[in-house]
Amino acid sequence: MIGKNAIVAMLAAEFAAADMACIVENIFKDGEWAILEWRDPLGLRGCGFFHLVDDLILLQRVYWDKLRFLTMHNLPIPGKEQH
């Protein structure tokens, strides 16, 4: 995914599909890198890794359990037959 507009469109679609919130548990910083550990009100946990230079995010990686998220929000699971 490249560009601010693509990121905004992706996040808008994801937030429209489920009631989501991010509760910060920890923030760690070391030089140009920061880590955000979070959870949501339903107990889903995740973390994000950010490479920051001159107050700009050059790289972001986010890890979370997508299957658990889809199940918790009663959303379709890709590749699974729906009944």
Secondary structure, DSSP 4 states (H G I P E B T S, - for coil): --SHHHHHHHHHHHHHHS----EEEEEEEETTEEEEEEE-TT--EEEEEEEEETTEEEEEEEEE-HHHHHHHTTPPPTTSPP-
